[in-house]
Amino acid sequence: MGIRIGVAGASGYAGGELLRLIAGHPEFELVAATAHSQAGKPVAAVHPHLTGLDLILTETTADVFADTDLVFLALPHGESGAVAASLPATAKVVDLGADHRLHDAAAWTRYYGGEHAGAWTYGLPELPGQRELIAGSARVAATGCYAVATTLALAPLLHSGLAEPKDVVVVAASGTSGAGKSAKLHLLGSEVMGDLSPYKVGAHQHVPEIKQATGAASLSFTPVLAPMPRGILATVTAKPTNCDITAGVVRAVLAEAYGDEPLVHLLPEGAWPHTAATLGSASAHLQATVDVDSGRIIVVSAIDNLGKGAAAQAVQCANIMFDLPETSGLSVFGVAP
């Protein structure tokens, strides 16, 4: 018998990706999957690509997860706290929602509203010292999708003293699956195709998370909705602490930070990240340069928002929590074409 896994919120895009990864995991056994409006339906009726996965979605109650070793929470923001509090103390939990990411209760109230559920161990293993904290934790808060793409690009620059923490600018484009599976007028194919549109300009909820994870003091963040189902491409710029910093120096800092990381890849010089290359993978692709006019450092990051930005990141954390090989059940490589 493998490690018994439950998924709360299995009917959404992130939940479906979790089910797919768990079903192919060599050590995980999927024993429970819950939903709200889709409860009572077979998994394949909600996720046709998972035909052959013989499981019925049930209502989300503590009893459903009584015999699980780990529960993934793929619930809307603000709903994980109550469910987590009802789970057995013996079960490990990885929350894909935002409820337990922020240490600052005031920041939670400002960006999300409602009661702050308290902070858990932050689930980004590539941050210095974080892998060891995840390994010793029973409760882990997986990262936000934009936060992964931005933090991986920015954190080494600030930790090394290469960039100023006060003047960080990020523009990031995301596929429509990042907005969830609920029907919304602005996400209809006729509305999205052939269009790029910014949203939550100057007030996106991932800003305090990125600042907390990277040490940035101020952050201007503009998210853009792109006409594609999956993927994030983030362009991160920062003012260097030294006007003599070159692209080679920036690349060397990133290479040192991620040289031994299995899921973060600094691309060869001259090659730039693009979302199609990370599609279906658990990997992040990075490239860096220095702007010839402004002198600002530029790092571009690409991920699959449902992969490294959500489900694959959560599975990576779960692997660490059970002392398994970190990439178990995950694909380092994308799908093409």
Rosetta silent file (secondary structure, phi, psi, omega in degrees, C-alpha in Angstrom):
SEQUENCE: MGIRIGVAGASGYAGGELLRLIAGHPEFELVAATAHSQAGKPVAAVHPHLTGLDLILTETTADVFADTDLVFLALPHGESGAVAASLPATAKVVDLGADHRLHDAAAWTRYYGGEHAGAWTYGLPELPGQRELIAGSARVAATGCYAVATTLALAPLLHSGLAEPKDVVVVAASGTSGAGKSAKLHLLGSEVMGDLSPYKVGAHQHVPEIKQATGAASLSFTPVLAPMPRGILATVTAKPTNCDITAGVVRAVLAEAYGDEPLVHLLPEGAWPHTAATLGSASAHLQATVDVDSGRIIVVSAIDNLGKGAAAQAVQCANIMFDLPETSGLSVFGVAP
SCORE:     score description
SCORE:     0.000 S_00000001
   1 L     0.000  135.193 -178.694    0.000    0.000    0.000 S_00000001
   2 L   -86.663 -170.641  175.670    1.312    3.437   -0.950 S_00000001
   3 E   -72.978  122.070 -171.708    1.072    6.787    0.753 S_00000001
   4 E   -82.386  122.665 -171.590   -2.665    7.490    0.974 S_00000001
   5 E  -117.975  139.040  170.974   -3.584   10.809   -0.627 S_00000001
   6 E  -121.587  150.254  178.373   -6.743   12.913   -0.579 S_00000001
   7 E  -127.920  118.741  173.788   -7.570   15.968   -2.696 S_00000001
   8 E   -97.429  129.049 -175.764  -10.097   18.589   -1.583 S_00000001
   9 L    86.111   40.407 -172.062  -11.321   20.748   -4.445 S_00000001
  10 L   -80.051   -5.016 -176.251  -10.586   18.140   -7.096 S_00000001
  11 L   -87.717  -13.591 -179.448  -13.013   19.512   -9.697 S_00000001
  12 L   -82.047 -179.801 -179.867  -11.000   22.636  -10.560 S_00000001
  13 H   -64.791  -47.556  178.540   -8.067   22.972  -12.930 S_00000001
  14 H   -65.157  -39.167  177.349   -5.417   22.702  -10.214 S_00000001
  15 H   -62.991  -41.808  177.534   -7.342   19.848   -8.603 S_00000001
  16 H   -63.643  -39.207  177.895   -7.520   17.999  -11.901 S_00000001
  17 H   -66.960  -36.904  174.117   -3.801   18.433  -12.449 S_00000001
  18 H   -59.951  -46.931  179.604   -3.188   17.089   -8.955 S_00000001
  19 H   -57.989  -43.445 -179.876   -5.287   14.011   -9.726 S_00000001
  20 H   -61.618  -44.585 -178.675   -3.301   13.412  -12.927 S_00000001
  21 H   -69.248  -41.188 -179.925    0.056   13.677  -11.157 S_00000001
  22 H   -64.830  -40.475 -179.090   -1.023   11.537   -8.198 S_00000001
  23 H   -61.501  -29.236  179.337   -2.385    8.841  -10.507 S_00000001
  24 L   -99.100    6.814 -176.571    1.041    8.527  -12.125 S_00000001
  25 L   -82.021  134.500 -176.281    3.054    8.794   -8.906 S_00000001
  26 L   -70.692  -18.423 -175.986    5.019    5.661   -7.965 S_00000001
  27 L  -117.090  -13.037 -175.833    4.411    6.043   -4.211 S_00000001
  28 E   -94.972  141.836  174.994    1.062    7.843   -3.919 S_00000001
  29 E  -122.253  114.304 -179.686   -2.334    6.129   -3.754 S_00000001
  30 E   -76.314  116.367 -175.806   -5.330    8.365   -4.446 S_00000001
  31 E  -116.644  -15.086 -178.276   -8.065    7.369   -1.970 S_00000001
  32 E  -154.053  135.579  175.842  -10.329   10.434   -1.771 S_00000001
  33 E  -140.779  126.799 -174.888  -11.262   13.340   -4.037 S_00000001
  34 E  -120.302  160.751  178.295  -13.876   15.903   -3.091 S_00000001
  35 E  -151.653 -178.998  178.118  -15.768   18.715   -4.753 S_00000001
  36 L  -107.789  -84.671 -177.131  -18.710   20.995   -4.110 S_00000001
  37 L   -69.895  -19.878 -178.626  -21.180   21.347   -6.973 S_00000001
  38 L   -95.708    4.437  179.734  -19.644   18.358   -8.790 S_00000001
  39 L   -58.437  138.626 -178.272  -19.925   15.969   -5.831 S_00000001
  40 L    97.665  -12.424 -179.649  -21.422   12.611   -6.807 S_00000001
  41 L   -93.185  149.070  171.620  -19.939   12.613  -10.302 S_00000001
  42 E   -65.418  149.524  179.641  -17.192   10.289  -11.530 S_00000001
  43 H   -54.103  -43.363 -176.042  -13.831   11.991  -11.938 S_00000001
  44 H   -66.280  -22.131  177.175  -13.863   11.320  -15.683 S_00000001
  45 H   -73.302  -25.377  179.513  -17.191   13.145  -16.058 S_00000001
  46 H   -95.886  -37.065  179.547  -15.536   16.308  -14.722 S_00000001
  47 L  -123.972   86.552 -175.556  -12.055   15.738  -16.156 S_00000001
  48 H   -58.097  -25.874  179.114  -12.435   13.766  -19.423 S_00000001
  49 H   -71.398   -8.663  179.323   -8.658   13.507  -19.817 S_00000001
  50 H  -105.025   23.900  174.616   -8.641   11.324  -16.667 S_00000001
  51 L   -55.702  131.069 -174.372  -10.859    8.611  -18.138 S_00000001
  52 L   106.386  -15.907  175.260   -9.833    5.351  -16.466 S_00000001
  53 L   -86.853  101.713 -169.425   -9.374    6.947  -13.043 S_00000001
  54 L   -86.559   87.776 -178.393  -12.155    5.079  -11.207 S_00000001
  55 L  -153.537  142.087  177.984  -13.175    7.428   -8.405 S_00000001
  56 E  -102.831  131.778  175.193  -16.342    9.313   -7.440 S_00000001
  57 L   -70.440  137.199 -179.576  -16.097   12.904   -6.237 S_00000001
  58 E  -121.773  171.247  173.858  -17.638   13.365   -2.789 S_00000001
  59 E   -65.821  151.734 -179.486  -18.576   16.256   -0.536 S_00000001
  60 L   -84.480  101.513  175.299  -15.692   17.837    1.383 S_00000001
  61 L  -133.441  158.654 -179.597  -15.938   16.594    4.972 S_00000001
  62 H   -62.257  -33.664 -177.462  -13.324   15.643    7.538 S_00000001
  63 H   -61.481  -34.331 -178.474  -14.568   12.033    7.573 S_00000001
  64 H   -60.593  -31.298 -175.285  -13.610   11.544    3.924 S_00000001
  65 H  -102.889   15.920 -174.120   -9.956   12.176    4.801 S_00000001
  66 L   -60.080  -32.597 -175.281   -9.868   10.193    8.064 S_00000001
  67 L  -108.631   18.727 -178.813   -7.487    7.540    6.719 S_00000001
  68 L   -88.685  152.879  173.784   -5.254    9.702    4.541 S_00000001
  69 L   -91.032  -29.155  177.583   -1.544   10.299    5.053 S_00000001
  70 E  -149.995  141.090  176.642   -1.602   13.624    3.195 S_00000001
  71 E  -119.957  128.933  169.550   -4.337   15.941    1.956 S_00000001
  72 E   -92.989  130.615  176.338   -3.919   18.468   -0.836 S_00000001
  73 E  -104.672  111.245  178.552   -6.248   21.461   -0.499 S_00000001
  74 L  -115.633   56.144 -172.898   -7.092   22.935   -3.914 S_00000001
  75 L  -104.687  161.388  175.486   -9.856   25.191   -2.670 S_00000001
  76 L   -60.358  152.278  179.187  -10.737   28.835   -3.388 S_00000001
  77 L   -55.405  135.365  179.569   -8.888   31.428   -1.336 S_00000001
  78 L    95.266   -8.459 -177.683  -10.428   31.809    2.103 S_00000001
  79 L  -106.844  -14.073 -175.649  -11.817   28.266    2.292 S_00000001
  80 H   -72.297  -35.400 -174.206   -8.735   26.213    3.203 S_00000001
  81 H   -56.121  -48.591 -178.065   -8.410   27.392    6.781 S_00000001
  82 H   -66.557  -41.001  179.225  -11.655   25.878    8.027 S_00000001
  83 H   -65.711  -44.570 -179.914  -11.105   22.583    6.196 S_00000001
  84 H   -59.662  -39.502 -178.765   -7.518   22.293    7.430 S_00000001
  85 H   -65.775  -23.130 -178.254   -8.617   22.862   11.027 S_00000001
  86 H   -90.436   -8.206 -175.109  -11.024   19.909   10.760 S_00000001
  87 L   -79.241  154.360  178.419   -8.462   17.419    9.428 S_00000001
  88 L   -59.497  142.072 -180.000   -6.821   14.754   11.615 S_00000001
  89 L   -63.420  -21.732 -178.573   -3.636   15.916   13.295 S_00000001
  90 L   -78.039  -16.124 -177.226   -1.913   12.826   11.908 S_00000001
  91 L   -88.067  132.113  170.607   -2.471   13.893    8.281 S_00000001
  92 E   -75.771  153.073 -176.725    0.065   16.059    6.515 S_00000001
  93 E  -137.337  135.229  168.888   -1.440   18.904    4.492 S_00000001
  94 E  -120.803  121.121 -176.603   -0.305   20.937    1.484 S_00000001
  95 E  -101.329  118.731  176.870   -2.517   23.935    0.752 S_00000001
  96 L   -82.691  -12.292  177.591   -2.531   25.221   -2.834 S_00000001
  97 L   -81.949 -179.377 -174.672   -4.647   28.208   -1.801 S_00000001
  98 L   -89.700   -6.203 -166.545   -3.420   31.466   -0.306 S_00000001
  99 L   -55.150  -33.055 -172.515   -4.842   31.014    3.194 S_00000001
 100 L  -118.369   18.012 -177.954   -1.597   30.075    4.934 S_00000001
 101 L   -83.016  -38.319 -169.465    1.094   31.787    2.833 S_00000001
 102 L   -91.081  135.784  174.731    1.307   35.203    4.474 S_00000001
 103 L   -80.470  -28.713 -174.059    2.890   35.900    7.851 S_00000001
 104 L   -91.882  109.875 -179.299    1.372   39.390    8.025 S_00000001
 105 H   -62.821  -33.651  179.250   -2.300   39.276    8.995 S_00000001
 106 H   -66.203  -37.131  177.353   -2.726   42.909    7.936 S_00000001
 107 H   -66.351  -38.401  176.544   -1.462   42.081    4.438 S_00000001
 108 H   -59.870  -48.676 -178.513   -3.964   39.214    4.236 S_00000001
 109 H   -61.485  -40.306 -177.365   -6.817   41.532    5.196 S_00000001
 110 H   -66.533  -41.035 -172.593   -5.695   44.195    2.723 S_00000001
 111 H   -99.158  -25.761 -177.087   -5.382   41.901   -0.288 S_00000001
 112 L  -117.586  -36.474 -176.274   -7.822   39.065    0.456 S_00000001
 113 L    82.947  162.200  179.847  -10.153   40.174    3.220 S_00000001
 114 L    83.967 -175.244 -175.960  -11.649   38.033    5.984 S_00000001
 115 L   -79.744  137.210  178.296   -9.944   36.328    8.900 S_00000001
 116 L   -78.154  128.633 -174.941   -6.284   35.355    8.617 S_00000001
 117 L   -86.370   -4.465 -179.350   -5.864   31.583    9.104 S_00000001
 118 L    97.061  152.997 -174.137   -2.226   31.769   10.223 S_00000001
 119 L   -92.108  140.995  171.990    1.026   31.074    8.393 S_00000001
 120 L  -110.787  176.083  174.712    2.447   27.659    7.500 S_00000001
 121 E   -59.281  132.390 -176.340    5.854   26.687    6.144 S_00000001
 122 E   -79.061  132.251 -168.120    6.246   28.304    2.730 S_00000001
 123 E   -94.666   51.849  173.856    6.404   25.735   -0.056 S_00000001
 124 L  -119.979   94.303 -172.579    9.164   26.925   -2.386 S_00000001
 125 L   -60.807  -25.173 -175.206   12.037   24.442   -1.933 S_00000001
 126 L   -76.027  -10.715  174.225   14.468   26.419   -4.076 S_00000001
 127 L   -72.226  145.164 -178.352   14.670   29.267   -1.552 S_00000001
 128 L   -54.727  125.270  176.648   17.734   29.033    0.740 S_00000001
 129 L    79.009   -6.469 -173.221   16.999   26.780    3.738 S_00000001
 130 H   -76.521  -31.531 -178.951   13.384   26.216    2.746 S_00000001
 131 H   -60.099  -41.959 -179.388   13.773   22.600    1.658 S_00000001
 132 H   -67.005  -37.807  177.918   14.818   21.598    5.191 S_00000001
 133 H   -66.158  -40.520  178.118   11.853   23.458    6.704 S_00000001
 134 H   -63.262  -42.544 -178.679    9.434   21.702    4.346 S_00000001
 135 H   -60.036  -31.948 -177.567   10.939   18.316    5.200 S_00000001
 136 L   -96.235    8.821 -174.544   10.243   18.893    8.887 S_00000001
 137 L  -108.708  148.571  172.715    6.722   20.286    8.484 S_00000001
 138 L  -100.510  -12.835  179.705    3.288   18.701    8.588 S_00000001
 139 E  -131.320  119.520 -177.014    1.597   21.802    7.160 S_00000001
 140 E  -129.214  134.396  177.017    2.943   23.478    4.009 S_00000001
 141 E   -99.458  109.066  177.695    1.541   26.428    2.064 S_00000001
 142 E   -66.620  156.961 -172.259    2.227   26.009   -1.638 S_00000001
 143 L   -81.380  161.543  170.180    3.130   29.164   -3.521 S_00000001
 144 L   -74.553  155.646 -174.074    1.028   31.340   -5.791 S_00000001
 145 H   -66.460  -49.500  176.247    1.606   30.893   -9.526 S_00000001
 146 H   -62.645  -34.118 -178.426    2.820   34.427  -10.249 S_00000001
 147 H   -64.601  -38.672  177.793    4.819   34.274   -7.026 S_00000001
 148 H   -61.498  -53.189 -176.089    6.774   31.207   -8.204 S_00000001
 149 H   -60.086  -40.471 -177.732    7.693   32.746  -11.547 S_00000001
 150 H   -76.739  -44.039 -176.429    8.695   36.064   -9.989 S_00000001
 151 H   -63.890  -42.798  179.351   10.440   34.772   -6.873 S_00000001
 152 H   -60.949  -34.762  178.970   12.673   32.351   -8.759 S_00000001
 153 H   -76.439  -35.816 -168.870   13.810   35.222  -10.987 S_00000001
 154 H   -95.950  -39.889 -171.144   14.193   37.837   -8.258 S_00000001
 155 H   -53.724  -46.670 -179.643   15.252   36.167   -5.001 S_00000001
 156 H   -62.422  -32.127  179.154   18.882   35.394   -5.983 S_00000001
 157 H   -65.007  -41.324 -178.613   19.395   38.983   -7.155 S_00000001
 158 H   -78.849  -40.468 -179.736   18.308   40.396   -3.795 S_00000001
 159 H   -64.757  -30.756 -179.712   19.920   37.722   -1.614 S_00000001
 160 L   -86.346   -8.343 -176.559   23.282   38.277   -3.341 S_00000001
 161 L    79.366   13.866 -177.581   23.060   42.062   -3.068 S_00000001
 162 L   -76.530  -29.458 -175.117   23.127   42.390   -6.845 S_00000001
 163 E  -126.115  153.455  176.711   19.859   44.360   -7.073 S_00000001
 164 E   -76.026  135.542 -179.724   18.147   47.097   -5.090 S_00000001
 165 E   -78.544  -10.145 -172.597   15.104   45.852   -3.143 S_00000001
 166 E   -91.964  -12.311 -172.480   13.205   49.154   -3.508 S_00000001
 167 E  -134.124   72.497 -178.958   12.710   49.371   -7.247 S_00000001
 168 E  -111.551  130.974  179.850   11.358   46.109   -8.651 S_00000001
 169 E  -126.020  130.712 -178.890    8.993   46.058  -11.634 S_00000001
 170 E  -129.926  130.889  168.503    7.245   42.920  -12.894 S_00000001
 171 E  -122.910  123.497 -173.596    4.997   42.415  -15.906 S_00000001
 172 E  -135.676  132.214  178.198    3.694   38.854  -16.193 S_00000001
 173 E  -104.010  137.486 -177.615    1.310   37.214  -18.645 S_00000001
 174 E  -130.093  149.604  172.918   -0.763   34.204  -17.593 S_00000001
 175 L   -71.765  165.440 -172.243   -3.033   31.707  -19.289 S_00000001
 176 H   -70.408  -20.683  179.288   -6.745   31.643  -18.511 S_00000001
 177 H   -64.853  -19.741  177.010   -6.604   28.546  -16.291 S_00000001
 178 H   -65.438  -18.218  179.811   -5.046   30.758  -13.624 S_00000001
 179 H   -90.040    1.771  178.507   -8.466   32.353  -13.155 S_00000001
 180 L    90.039  177.324 -172.324  -10.054   29.027  -12.206 S_00000001
 181 L   -97.077  -11.115 -179.778  -12.732   26.878  -13.808 S_00000001
 182 L   -63.471  142.384 -179.037  -15.866   28.825  -12.841 S_00000001
 183 L   -66.030  127.399  178.079  -17.691   30.334  -15.800 S_00000001
 184 L  -138.731  137.029 -175.932  -16.829   34.025  -16.269 S_00000001
 185 H   -56.910  -44.181 -174.604  -17.847   36.261  -19.153 S_00000001
 186 H   -72.803   -6.826  178.390  -14.386   37.761  -19.657 S_00000001
 187 H  -103.052    1.835  175.559  -12.867   34.254  -19.968 S_00000001
 188 L   -60.982  147.122 -178.452  -15.079   33.100  -22.823 S_00000001
 189 H   -53.710  -41.929 -178.813  -13.110   32.078  -25.890 S_00000001
 190 H   -65.073  -26.041  179.454  -14.643   34.880  -27.968 S_00000001
 191 H   -85.013  -33.258 -171.986  -13.524   37.414  -25.360 S_00000001
 192 H   -89.503  -39.823 -173.964  -10.000   36.085  -24.806 S_00000001
 193 L   -62.140  134.660  179.403   -8.820   35.050  -28.264 S_00000001
 194 L    73.707   20.311 -174.294   -6.799   37.695  -30.068 S_00000001
 195 L  -140.939  145.020  166.949   -6.597   39.860  -26.959 S_00000001
 196 L  -121.378  132.706 -177.692   -4.215   40.780  -24.137 S_00000001
 197 E  -141.164  130.291  174.633   -5.719   42.516  -21.114 S_00000001
 198 E   -77.048  157.386  177.721   -4.234   43.686  -17.812 S_00000001
 199 L  -152.939  156.738 -177.243   -6.139   43.107  -14.597 S_00000001
 200 L    46.169   42.496 -177.141   -5.806   43.928  -10.893 S_00000001
 201 L   -65.908  124.727  178.170   -3.238   46.516  -11.952 S_00000001
 202 L    78.281    4.570 -177.017   -1.371   47.858   -8.949 S_00000001
 203 L  -152.995   36.287 -179.307   -3.258   45.674   -6.473 S_00000001
 204 L   -78.084  143.493 -173.224   -2.674   41.995   -7.213 S_00000001
 205 L   -69.042  -14.800  179.402   -2.876   39.656   -4.221 S_00000001
 206 L   -82.622   -7.344 -178.461    0.474   37.977   -4.928 S_00000001
 207 H   -58.774  -52.001 -179.044    2.423   41.193   -4.231 S_00000001
 208 H   -64.309  -31.196  177.715    2.784   40.696   -0.437 S_00000001
 209 H   -66.386  -43.891  179.113    3.698   37.037   -0.985 S_00000001
 210 H   -64.121  -42.512  178.441    6.449   37.943   -3.455 S_00000001
 211 H   -63.122  -41.794  178.561    7.803   40.619   -1.117 S_00000001
 212 H   -63.096  -42.215 -175.537    7.793   38.175    1.792 S_00000001
 213 H   -76.187  -30.254 -173.331    9.566   35.460   -0.212 S_00000001
 214 H  -104.102  -24.758 -173.162   12.191   37.662   -1.874 S_00000001
 215 L    89.887    9.202  176.436   12.859   40.502    0.532 S_00000001
 216 L   -63.992  139.366 -179.525   11.726   43.135   -1.978 S_00000001
 217 L   -90.022  -31.592  175.931   10.814   46.398   -0.291 S_00000001
 218 L  -146.187  146.297 -172.721    8.544   47.706   -3.046 S_00000001
 219 E  -146.072  122.433  171.981    7.067   45.984   -6.055 S_00000001
 220 E  -100.380  115.846 -172.041    5.151   47.266   -9.075 S_00000001
 221 E  -125.812  125.147  177.628    3.325   44.270  -10.528 S_00000001
 222 E  -122.052  108.153  175.204    1.151   44.180  -13.646 S_00000001
 223 E   -85.698  146.816 -177.971   -0.529   40.864  -14.519 S_00000001
 224 E  -130.624  130.851  175.782   -1.785   40.304  -18.061 S_00000001
 225 E   -83.041  125.495 -176.485   -4.362   37.775  -19.227 S_00000001
 226 L  -112.698  150.224 -177.051   -3.086   35.977  -22.336 S_00000001
 227 L   -79.935   66.372  177.010   -5.094   33.951  -24.886 S_00000001
 228 L  -149.938  152.664 -178.538   -3.709   30.544  -23.912 S_00000001
 229 L   -71.360  -41.949 -172.304   -4.936   27.893  -21.436 S_00000001
 230 L  -134.332  154.411  172.921   -1.706   27.417  -19.453 S_00000001
 231 L   119.712  150.016  171.542    1.574   29.148  -18.774 S_00000001
 232 E  -135.500  133.820  170.898    3.159   32.230  -17.208 S_00000001
 233 E  -121.505  114.091 -176.823    5.857   34.432  -18.701 S_00000001
 234 E  -112.070  129.073  173.180    7.213   36.935  -16.170 S_00000001
 235 E  -107.253  114.318 -174.301    9.598   39.776  -16.986 S_00000001
 236 E  -111.650  124.038  177.957   11.271   40.940  -13.776 S_00000001
 237 E  -124.366  146.463 -179.249   13.424   44.078  -13.729 S_00000001
 238 E  -148.940  152.220  178.084   15.412   45.619  -10.898 S_00000001
 239 E   -79.090  127.932  179.983   17.913   48.407  -10.410 S_00000001
 240 E   -72.469  153.028  177.046   21.460   47.062   -9.893 S_00000001
 241 L   -78.757  -14.672 -178.385   23.435   48.042   -6.824 S_00000001
 242 L  -137.448  128.714 -176.092   26.498   48.618   -9.012 S_00000001
 243 L   -69.804  -10.819 -179.810   26.483   50.303  -12.404 S_00000001
 244 L   -92.262    2.512 -179.055   29.244   47.965  -13.606 S_00000001
 245 L   -64.613  134.945 -179.391   27.129   44.803  -13.303 S_00000001
 246 L  -112.312  167.766  176.562   27.043   42.815  -16.543 S_00000001
 247 H   -59.991  -36.254  178.466   24.749   40.153  -17.922 S_00000001
 248 H   -62.067  -38.272  178.502   27.472   37.606  -17.232 S_00000001
 249 H   -66.423  -42.827  179.471   27.495   38.533  -13.546 S_00000001
 250 H   -62.913  -45.283  179.489   23.714   38.193  -13.323 S_00000001
 251 H   -62.752  -35.844  179.660   23.791   34.822  -15.049 S_00000001
 252 H   -65.458  -37.958  177.480   26.544   33.658  -12.703 S_00000001
 253 H   -64.987  -43.876  178.495   24.396   34.495   -9.669 S_00000001
 254 H   -66.276  -39.233  179.109   21.449   32.560  -11.098 S_00000001
 255 H   -63.703  -38.800  178.696   23.707   29.640  -12.058 S_00000001
 256 H   -68.279  -38.132 -178.331   25.058   29.456   -8.524 S_00000001
 257 H   -69.312  -36.580 -169.934   21.560   29.578   -7.029 S_00000001
 258 H  -121.400   10.084 -176.629   20.054   26.904   -9.269 S_00000001
 259 L   -58.066  -31.404 -178.697   22.957   24.865  -10.611 S_00000001
 260 L  -104.580    6.947 -177.244   21.951   21.805   -8.574 S_00000001
 261 L   -85.332  129.923 -177.747   18.195   22.286   -8.797 S_00000001
 262 L   -75.536  -19.396 -172.233   16.366   19.623  -10.822 S_00000001
 263 L  -118.722    7.010  175.855   13.375   21.811  -11.702 S_00000001
 264 E  -125.166  122.078 -172.435   14.900   25.259  -12.338 S_00000001
 265 E  -122.405  119.078  169.722   16.887   25.692  -15.528 S_00000001
 266 E   -82.079  117.617 -174.667   19.017   28.674  -16.544 S_00000001
 267 L   -71.288  156.817  176.553   18.903   28.561  -20.330 S_00000001
 268 L   -57.905  150.073 -178.696   22.034   28.805  -22.476 S_00000001
 269 L   -54.114  131.315  179.919   23.136   32.337  -23.252 S_00000001
 270 L    94.926  -15.325  177.798   20.999   33.796  -26.023 S_00000001
 271 L   -96.715  133.327 -176.285   18.049   31.443  -25.489 S_00000001
 272 L  -114.398  144.720 -179.123   14.934   33.000  -23.961 S_00000001
 273 L   -63.207  147.558  169.193   12.121   31.302  -22.021 S_00000001
 274 L  -146.064  150.721 -168.272    8.750   30.727  -23.617 S_00000001
 275 H   -65.463  -33.260 -177.696    5.676   29.154  -22.107 S_00000001
 276 H   -61.656  -28.558 -178.076    5.276   26.323  -24.621 S_00000001
 277 H   -72.686  -19.593  179.403    8.607   24.861  -23.523 S_00000001
 278 H  -104.040   -0.248 -176.033    7.347   24.385  -19.953 S_00000001
 279 L   -56.762  125.635  177.973    3.868   23.103  -20.870 S_00000001
 280 L    77.983    4.494 -176.667    2.956   20.054  -18.784 S_00000001
 281 L  -107.846  170.358  174.777    6.216   20.154  -16.829 S_00000001
 282 L  -100.573   13.055 -171.496    7.234   20.884  -13.267 S_00000001
 283 L   -99.986  159.572  169.691   10.120   23.061  -14.433 S_00000001
 284 E  -119.615  139.826  176.994   10.923   26.769  -14.571 S_00000001
 285 E  -113.714  135.175 -177.282   13.087   28.294  -17.303 S_00000001
 286 E  -127.922  150.900  168.314   15.128   31.457  -16.697 S_00000001
 287 E  -149.907  154.660 -174.742   17.258   33.862  -18.698 S_00000001
 288 E  -143.076  154.803  172.464   18.880   37.173  -17.776 S_00000001
 289 E  -157.769 -177.563  173.552   20.539   40.235  -19.221 S_00000001
 290 E  -122.029  129.091 -178.425   21.215   43.901  -18.448 S_00000001
 291 L   -63.486  127.391 -174.818   19.291   46.558  -20.356 S_00000001
 292 L   -69.756  -22.615 -179.099   21.720   48.480  -22.576 S_00000001
 293 L   -92.368  -54.465 -174.950   19.832   51.758  -22.122 S_00000001
 294 L   -87.315  -20.751 -175.968   18.617   51.844  -18.508 S_00000001
 295 L    79.291    3.873 -179.142   21.197   49.490  -16.996 S_00000001
 296 L   -73.971  147.221  173.426   18.415   47.609  -15.217 S_00000001
 297 E   -76.014  135.561  177.177   18.723   43.886  -14.605 S_00000001
 298 E  -124.102  125.403  172.357   16.178   41.852  -16.563 S_00000001
 299 E  -124.728  127.504  177.449   15.272   38.245  -15.737 S_00000001
 300 E  -107.766  134.943 -176.097   12.591   36.434  -17.733 S_00000001
 301 E  -128.716  137.918  175.922   10.917   33.378  -16.229 S_00000001
 302 E  -127.645  136.382  174.378    8.543   30.832  -17.773 S_00000001
 303 E  -144.003  165.699  164.174    6.481   28.176  -16.001 S_00000001
 304 L   -87.347  119.563 -175.331    3.312   26.161  -16.461 S_00000001
 305 L   -64.301  -24.650  175.768    0.956   27.865  -14.001 S_00000001
 306 L   -90.357  -11.153  178.428   -0.735   24.523  -13.239 S_00000001
 307 H   -94.476 -100.231  178.384    2.642   22.764  -13.003 S_00000001
 308 H   -59.366  -23.710 -179.860    5.430   24.552  -11.152 S_00000001
 309 H   -85.504   -3.802 -178.226    2.857   27.240  -10.376 S_00000001
 310 H  -158.549  -93.416 -168.762    0.406   24.919   -8.609 S_00000001
 311 H   -65.961  -45.385 -178.941   -0.007   21.126   -8.660 S_00000001
 312 H   -65.309  -37.647  176.733    3.549   20.068   -9.519 S_00000001
 313 H   -62.043  -40.774  179.437    4.941   22.457   -6.908 S_00000001
 314 H   -66.008  -42.399  177.269    2.585   20.931   -4.325 S_00000001
 315 H   -65.413  -38.636  176.143    3.625   17.377   -5.251 S_00000001
 316 H   -57.244  -44.547  178.338    7.277   18.435   -5.070 S_00000001
 317 H   -64.473  -42.309  179.275    6.664   19.626   -1.498 S_00000001
 318 H   -62.486  -39.653  176.132    4.818   16.411   -0.613 S_00000001
 319 H   -57.854  -44.462  179.573    7.744   14.365   -1.915 S_00000001
 320 H   -64.720  -39.865 -178.797   10.071   16.282    0.376 S_00000001
 321 H   -64.126  -28.130  179.093    7.708   15.841    3.348 S_00000001
 322 L  -104.574   13.545  177.145    7.824   12.049    2.884 S_00000001
 323 L    57.500   40.515  175.923   11.561   11.914    2.142 S_00000001
 324 L   -99.065  162.451  171.440   10.974   10.745   -1.418 S_00000001
 325 L   -53.473  134.467 -168.070   13.032   11.695   -4.472 S_00000001
 326 L   -62.802  -29.357 -177.800   11.986   15.274   -5.136 S_00000001
 327 L   -97.561   11.601  179.202   10.916   14.734   -8.742 S_00000001
 328 L   -55.801  129.518  178.778    8.900   11.546   -8.099 S_00000001
 329 L    75.089    5.137 -177.335    5.754   11.599  -10.230 S_00000001
 330 L  -117.363  150.602  175.365    6.841   14.792  -11.969 S_00000001
 331 L  -103.210  124.909  175.964    8.051   15.532  -15.472 S_00000001
 332 L   -73.536  -23.970 -172.150   11.116   17.737  -15.811 S_00000001
 333 L  -106.606  149.157  178.816   10.386   18.144  -19.508 S_00000001
 334 L   -81.791  179.618 -179.579    7.556   19.896  -21.288 S_00000001
 335 L  -109.451  133.610  178.585    5.170   18.572  -23.932 S_00000001
 336 L  -140.408  152.127   -0.819    5.534   19.556  -27.590 S_00000001
 337 L   -78.082    0.000    0.000    4.179   20.604  -29.953 S_00000001
